[in-house]
Amino acid sequence: MSNGEHIFFRSAGSVNPVIDRADGIYCYDEDGKRYIDGMGGVGVVSIGHNVPEIREAALKQMEKVSFAHPFHWKNQPHMELTERIANFSPAGMSKVFMCSGGSEATETALKLARQYHVERGNISKYKVVSRWSSFHGNTLGSLSMTGMRSRRDIFAPLLQDFPKIAACNCYHCPFGREYPSCNMPCAEDLEAIILREGPENIAAFIAEPIVGAAGGGLTAPDGYFKVIREICDRYDILMIVDEVITGFGRTGRNFGIEHWGVIPDIICTGKGLSSGYSPLGAVIVAEKVFEPFRTGRGFSHGYTFGGNPLSCAVGSAVLKYIEDHKLVQRVAQMGTYFFEKAQELYELDIVGDIRGKGFFMGLEFVQDKTTRKPFAASDNIAGKVADTCFRNGLIVGAGKGGIDGVNGDHINLAPPFTCTENDLDEVIDIVKTSIRQVQAAL
């Protein structure tokens, strides 16, 4: 049996246990220890592990054809999946470009926005405005749009100097105000930077409806995205929403942006689209954005595995499973219970904020609840909580820097949509026990 010595680990000196199998909401290591997948991998596993219908769909497609390049062929799984995605999407968003994951999707959106404006004669438009405390991917284009210092620092000389606006963080308002009397300067900041940079140079604005890795569930207040939409329309700027985590039911709606009653121009997706059964991503485009490509030179972009029959058959089976079992509605209902149960965590000394929607929750840890003072970054509180949860049989995601790029500790929870009330109780109970253990050692 291999010992993994040839793996170039993402984390130096990785000592992670070896996973042996997974089923439903559980993962098991080689020693048979059970872990609740409270992070759904990394916001990926929506319908649970080892679902027979998905396995059968993959096998059925493999028996026919697994790969066919779109230069040469159309294929039925590609056509079926894009139809399902279009039916899942907001009104008027009917064109779907397939890829293999979230970073590819946001990179695609960047290039698509640029070419959209070029085809319409606006050749100076190329910059994409994004927000601080955001994460849009690890390719150089998507990282250029990312406002997460820890991911950017080493690679900064390689990145485009795209403009950033203030994060939407009501718990640590960068303007020192309180909602709703604030009049949302975090949204108005978009217009200010457009005018400073020149509207003729701005192609698009991108944001996560609910922030993942960079902010631990940071959630915009009512009205925020309506203002953003109006500003984008005013200056002929495409509105892109990064739904790589929040898409396909994670927040209790088909797409997270629907909570704000706004329709964007481009949606980037990944993760839950295939529930982790195959690498898969997609860019969903409004009809008005697709129109210039009908008579132009086509889209000067593509990926080898985009639209491959095997991944598309898997994605189609996942969406069918979500629809057949009414899992989006289930998340909307059970998400209310999840957040009600989580209110117990406010009893703990270091839990400052609980935020998110549906089955996507972020917890922020603070030294002082009154002042909302964060822990020193060197204390690694989020890492300690996540490691303790793992030892206690629960997988969560840890992050830091959500306040100013350096300070701020949070963990994320994104369990499979199939969790019962008892499952959610166990998740919150393990989190509570683990935080208490960390607190006791402070």
Solvent accessible surface area in square Angstrom, and as a share of the most:
residue,aa,sasa,rsa
1,M,217,0.97
2,S,101,0.65
3,N,122,0.63
4,G,19,0.19
5,E,126,0.57
6,H,167,0.75
7,I,102,0.52
8,F,202,0.84
9,F,82,0.34
10,R,200,0.73
11,S,73,0.47
12,A,106,0.82
13,G,66,0.63
14,S,27,0.18
15,V,139,0.80
16,N,119,0.61
17,P,64,0.41
18,V,88,0.51
19,I,104,0.53
20,D,90,0.47
21,R,135,0.49
22,A,22,0.17
23,D,67,0.35
24,G,29,0.28
25,I,11,0.06
26,Y,49,0.19
27,C,11,0.06
28,Y,36,0.14
29,D,14,0.07
30,E,92,0.41
31,D,138,0.72
32,G,49,0.47
33,K,83,0.35
34,R,97,0.35
35,Y,13,0.05
36,I,1,0.00
37,D,2,0.01
38,G,0,0.00
39,M,12,0.05
40,G,0,0.00
41,G,38,0.37
42,V,88,0.51
43,G,2,0.02
44,V,26,0.15
45,V,11,0.06
46,S,1,0.01
47,I,3,0.01
48,G,1,0.01
49,H,37,0.17
50,N,73,0.38
51,V,12,0.07
52,P,64,0.40
53,E,85,0.38
54,I,1,0.00
55,R,126,0.46
56,E,105,0.47
57,A,25,0.19
58,A,22,0.17
59,L,105,0.52
60,K,141,0.60
61,Q,18,0.08
62,M,111,0.50
63,E,131,0.59
64,K,151,0.64
65,V,66,0.38
66,S,41,0.27
67,F,90,0.37
68,A,14,0.11
69,H,42,0.19
70,P,63,0.40
71,F,175,0.73
72,H,141,0.63
73,W,168,0.59
74,K,169,0.72
75,N,16,0.08
76,Q,130,0.58
77,P,16,0.10
78,H,45,0.20
79,M,82,0.37
80,E,79,0.36
81,L,0,0.00
82,T,28,0.16
83,E,112,0.50
84,R,48,0.17
85,I,0,0.00
86,A,25,0.20
87,N,115,0.59
88,F,11,0.05
89,S,15,0.10
90,P,14,0.09
91,A,83,0.64
92,G,41,0.40
93,M,3,0.01
94,S,47,0.30
95,K,66,0.28
96,V,28,0.16
97,F,50,0.21
98,M,7,0.03
99,C,1,0.00
100,S,30,0.19
101,G,18,0.17
102,G,15,0.15
103,S,33,0.21
104,E,45,0.20
105,A,0,0.00
106,T,0,0.00
107,E,35,0.16
108,T,0,0.00
109,A,0,0.00
110,L,21,0.11
111,K,84,0.36
112,L,9,0.04
113,A,0,0.00
114,R,86,0.32
115,Q,17,0.08
116,Y,9,0.03
117,H,0,0.00
118,V,34,0.19
119,E,45,0.20
120,R,99,0.36
121,G,55,0.53
122,N,49,0.25
123,I,119,0.61
124,S,51,0.33
125,K,12,0.05
126,Y,96,0.36
127,K,35,0.15
128,V,1,0.00
129,V,0,0.00
130,S,0,0.00
131,R,7,0.03
132,W,121,0.43
133,S,10,0.07
134,S,0,0.00
135,F,41,0.17
136,H,5,0.02
137,G,3,0.03
138,N,85,0.43
139,T,50,0.29
140,L,89,0.44
141,G,8,0.08
142,S,0,0.00
143,L,4,0.02
144,S,1,0.01
145,M,0,0.00
146,T,0,0.00
147,G,4,0.04
148,M,19,0.09
149,R,124,0.45
150,S,77,0.49
151,R,64,0.23
152,R,38,0.14
153,D,75,0.39
154,I,143,0.73
155,F,90,0.38
156,A,51,0.39
157,P,120,0.76
158,L,113,0.56
159,L,23,0.12
160,Q,96,0.43
161,D,135,0.70
162,F,13,0.06
163,P,12,0.07
164,K,20,0.08
165,I,2,0.01
166,A,17,0.13
167,A,13,0.10
168,C,7,0.04
169,N,9,0.05
170,C,69,0.41
171,Y,30,0.11
172,H,36,0.16
173,C,36,0.21
174,P,76,0.48
175,F,79,0.33
176,G,70,0.68
177,R,122,0.44
178,E,137,0.62
179,Y,89,0.34
180,P,103,0.65
181,S,92,0.59
182,C,12,0.07
183,N,119,0.61
184,M,27,0.12
185,P,20,0.12
186,C,14,0.09
187,A,0,0.00
188,E,80,0.36
189,D,29,0.15
190,L,0,0.00
191,E,37,0.17
192,A,38,0.30
193,I,14,0.07
194,I,0,0.00
195,L,102,0.51
196,R,166,0.61
197,E,54,0.24
198,G,10,0.10
199,P,37,0.23
200,E,97,0.44
201,N,37,0.19
202,I,0,0.00
203,A,1,0.00
204,A,0,0.00
205,F,1,0.00
206,I,0,0.00
207,A,1,0.00
208,E,10,0.05
209,P,2,0.01
210,I,2,0.01
211,V,5,0.03
212,G,0,0.00
213,A,31,0.24
214,A,2,0.02
215,G,0,0.00
216,G,0,0.00
217,G,0,0.00
218,L,8,0.04
219,T,35,0.21
220,A,10,0.07
221,P,17,0.10
222,D,110,0.57
223,G,28,0.27
224,Y,0,0.00
225,F,0,0.00
226,K,118,0.50
227,V,30,0.17
228,I,0,0.00
229,R,36,0.13
230,E,73,0.33
231,I,1,0.01
232,C,0,0.00
233,D,83,0.43
234,R,133,0.49
235,Y,43,0.16
236,D,53,0.27
237,I,5,0.02
238,L,3,0.01
239,M,1,0.00
240,I,0,0.00
241,V,1,0.00
242,D,8,0.04
243,E,1,0.00
244,V,17,0.10
245,I,29,0.15
246,T,2,0.01
247,G,5,0.05
248,F,1,0.01
249,G,0,0.00
250,R,4,0.02
251,T,3,0.02
252,G,7,0.07
253,R,107,0.39
254,N,45,0.23
255,F,0,0.00
256,G,0,0.00
257,I,0,0.00
258,E,48,0.21
259,H,51,0.23
260,W,27,0.09
261,G,71,0.69
262,V,11,0.06
263,I,83,0.42
264,P,2,0.01
265,D,5,0.02
266,I,0,0.00
267,I,0,0.00
268,C,0,0.00
269,T,0,0.00
270,G,1,0.01
271,K,53,0.22
272,G,8,0.08
273,L,0,0.00
274,S,3,0.02
275,S,2,0.02
276,G,47,0.45
277,Y,67,0.25
278,S,17,0.11
279,P,101,0.63
280,L,7,0.03
281,G,0,0.00
282,A,0,0.00
283,V,0,0.00
284,I,0,0.00
285,V,7,0.04
286,A,12,0.09
287,E,86,0.39
288,K,108,0.46
289,V,0,0.00
290,F,62,0.26
291,E,92,0.41
292,P,25,0.16
293,F,24,0.10
294,R,135,0.49
295,T,129,0.75
296,G,36,0.34
297,R,167,0.61
298,G,29,0.28
299,F,48,0.20
300,S,75,0.48
301,H,35,0.15
302,G,49,0.47
303,Y,53,0.20
304,T,77,0.45
305,F,120,0.50
306,G,7,0.07
307,G,2,0.02
308,N,15,0.08
309,P,0,0.00
310,L,43,0.21
311,S,8,0.05
312,C,0,0.00
313,A,15,0.12
314,V,4,0.02
315,G,0,0.00
316,S,6,0.04
317,A,16,0.13
318,V,0,0.00
319,L,0,0.00
320,K,98,0.41
321,Y,32,0.12
322,I,1,0.01
323,E,72,0.32
324,D,84,0.43
325,H,92,0.41
326,K,124,0.53
327,L,6,0.03
328,V,16,0.09
329,Q,110,0.49
330,R,72,0.26
331,V,0,0.00
332,A,49,0.38
333,Q,135,0.60
334,M,16,0.07
335,G,3,0.03
336,T,80,0.47
337,Y,60,0.23
338,F,0,0.00
339,F,36,0.15
340,E,108,0.48
341,K,36,0.15
342,A,0,0.00
343,Q,86,0.38
344,E,54,0.24
345,L,0,0.00
346,Y,80,0.30
347,E,119,0.53
348,L,7,0.03
349,D,104,0.54
350,I,8,0.04
351,V,0,0.00
352,G,12,0.11
353,D,24,0.13
354,I,17,0.09
355,R,27,0.10
356,G,15,0.15
357,K,60,0.26
358,G,9,0.09
359,F,0,0.00
360,F,0,0.00
361,M,0,0.00
362,G,0,0.00
363,L,0,0.00
364,E,5,0.02
365,F,0,0.00
366,V,0,0.00
367,Q,88,0.39
368,D,57,0.30
369,K,80,0.34
370,T,128,0.74
371,T,94,0.55
372,R,102,0.37
373,K,110,0.47
374,P,34,0.21
375,F,15,0.06
376,A,48,0.37
377,A,29,0.22
378,S,106,0.68
379,D,54,0.28
380,N,59,0.30
381,I,0,0.00
382,A,1,0.01
383,G,14,0.13
384,K,92,0.39
385,V,0,0.00
386,A,15,0.11
387,D,80,0.41
388,T,9,0.05
389,C,0,0.00
390,F,68,0.28
391,R,156,0.57
392,N,54,0.28
393,G,8,0.07
394,L,0,0.00
395,I,37,0.19
396,V,16,0.09
397,G,18,0.17
398,A,56,0.44
399,G,12,0.12
400,K,78,0.33
401,G,9,0.08
402,G,8,0.07
403,I,49,0.25
404,D,88,0.45
405,G,22,0.21
406,V,59,0.34
407,N,45,0.23
408,G,3,0.03
409,D,1,0.01
410,H,3,0.01
411,I,0,0.00
412,N,7,0.03
413,L,0,0.00
414,A,0,0.00
415,P,0,0.00
416,P,0,0.00
417,F,2,0.01
418,T,44,0.26
419,C,0,0.00
420,T,63,0.37
421,E,85,0.38
422,N,119,0.61
423,D,23,0.12
424,L,0,0.00
425,D,35,0.18
426,E,58,0.26
427,V,0,0.00
428,I,0,0.00
429,D,64,0.33
430,I,24,0.12
431,V,0,0.00
432,K,28,0.12
433,T,62,0.36
434,S,0,0.00
435,I,0,0.00
436,R,122,0.45
437,Q,90,0.40
438,V,10,0.06
439,Q,39,0.17
440,A,90,0.70
441,A,90,0.70
442,L,111,0.55
